Amino acid sequence: MYRNLSIEEAPLIKTKLPGPESLKLIKEQEKYETNSRTYTDIFKLAVKEARGSTIEDMDGNIFIDWFAGISVLNLGHNNPLVRKAVEEQLDKIIHINELPTEARTNFMKTLNSTLPNGLKDKSKTMFTVTGADACEAAISLARHVSGKKTIVAFGGSYHGVAGDIVGATSNHHYRDYAGISPTNIYHLPFPYPYRFPINIPDEDMGKAVVDQLEYLIKDPAAGPGSIGGVLVEPIQGEGGYIVPPDDFLPMLREVTEKYSVPLIFDEVQTGVGRTGKIWASEHYNVSPDIMCVSKSIGGGIPTSMIVYRDDYDKDLPKGFHLGTYRANPLALAAGNAILNYLKTSDILERVTLKGEYIKKRLNEISTESDYIGDIRGKGFMIGAELVKDKKTREPGTDMANNVKSYLFNHGLLMLTCGHYGNVMRYIAPLTIEDRLIDVGLSIFEKAIKNL
Ligand SMILES: Cc1ncc(COP(=O)(O)O)c(C=O)c1O
């Protein structure tokens, strides 16, 4: 399944970039579409087709895809398994609002079978459409069941840009343009071992953050008001592929349970096999009260959902959170096939082993370089943080941009993330062929040497 899905010749760069045919489409896009795009500034190409972990542009240049639509395409582009499921569903029904279909109930049964113990057979699903929509529904639900308004989120978090949820996304850049002023959100620092704001040992970081949360919850004069939910990415995505200390999520669970504060895991980026488990929470053996799911669950077709404790469902009003496009049958047919594949194949073990191999190779590259300060991650969610100086840890944002464009010019698509945009992130399809991992790593090594 993860052999020979990609275009064989990759990487292949045969024109100056962008090539003439790509340039034509780029110009047309520029004429009609908003200028507030970002990816088009990073990857100057127009796409002809994409297969597996490769993308071919209009001029026949073929790129290795190490970003997978930011984890939207965990089984790669045009995966035969996903195609088959969608094609079969196409013959039945493309869209229907809320009414039961086999696509819907089969999906929910399969999803249920994958859930963390605290939710399996004890939860309900509410469909939404995007990742932000799911997170928005999650904080509304937490506020509703707790009867309290303030949500605690974390520095570096990204939960989308929409409605009230933009307030939980920590980068103020997004909030500066929000139509409404998001309210009642309080950010605590995420336990980020490489850049924690207080100088304490790594092993004390999780406890320091959770102690601070407990203080916010129990002290009426602590500042943020009564806490109605805690929203956290089990491993931070946009914030820089940050793996918290092992005890952080279990302690977060303990303290939220103690005070009956709903705990929400945003698995939008970490879920659906990305970290070598179906859900990242499995690494820590912790169940949330509410879980947000999106991206790869639709295999490229927009869909999302929250899964939550079924006792939260008791007094939920009709039409609590709405959307015409919820639970698209094509997306759910894809999701059902993808989850079944993750459950029954050996792909997750492969992601774990290959992920360790990639980190080992990156660490070797790092020992030869003055500019890679930290390598971290789980499964196929791996970050390499670039710094100007390993001692001062001054972020190497320009360096990361240089590396990104070197990689692009040599046929490898890789994105950055992090508080300072200085973390190179490996987020290739889980199905990527061994050869494309090794070729990509040697291009990456050259890019770092080139700094
Ligand atoms: C962890 C996380 N939550 C929420 C979102 C928002 O998802 P969407 O872009 O579909 O609104 C993202 C998007 O990258 C994400 O990474």
The ligand as an SDF file (V2000), in Angstrom:
LIG
                    3D

 16 16  0  0  0  0  0  0  0  0999 V2000
   -4.7430   21.7570   15.5340 C   0  0  0  0  0  0  0  0  0  0  0  0
   -5.6190   22.4880   14.5530 C   0  0  0  0  0  0  0  0  0  0  0  0
   -6.8530   22.8540   14.9200 N   0  0  0  0  0  0  0  0  0  0  0  0
   -7.6840   23.4950   14.0860 C   0  0  0  0  0  0  0  0  0  0  0  0
   -7.2730   23.8350   12.8140 C   0  0  0  0  0  0  0  0  0  0  0  0
   -8.2000   24.5870   11.9130 C   0  0  0  0  0  0  0  0  0  0  0  0
   -8.6520   23.7760   10.8720 O   0  0  0  0  0  0  0  0  0  0  0  0
   -9.2780   24.4520    9.5670 P   0  0  0  0  0  0  0  0  0  0  0  0
   -8.1490   25.1080    8.8510 O   0  0  0  0  0  0  0  0  0  0  0  0
   -9.8690   23.3050    8.8110 O   0  0  0  0  0  0  0  0  0  0  0  0
  -10.2990   25.4190   10.0310 O   0  0  0  0  0  0  0  0  0  0  0  0
   -5.9930   23.4830   12.3820 C   0  0  0  0  0  0  0  0  0  0  0  0
   -5.5130   23.8330   11.0340 C   0  0  0  0  0  0  0  0  0  0  0  0
   -4.3700   23.7310   10.6870 O   0  0  0  0  0  0  0  0  0  0  0  0
   -5.1360   22.7980   13.2790 C   0  0  0  0  0  0  0  0  0  0  0  0
   -3.8880   22.4480   12.9320 O   0  0  0  0  0  0  0  0  0  0  0  0
  1  2  1  0
  2  3  1  0
  2 15  2  0
  3  4  2  0
  4  5  1  0
  5  6  1  0
  5 12  2  0
  6  7  1  0
  7  8  1  0
  8  9  2  0
  8 10  1  0
  8 11  1  0
 12 13  1  0
 12 15  1  0
 13 14  2  0
 15 16  1  0
M  END
$$$$
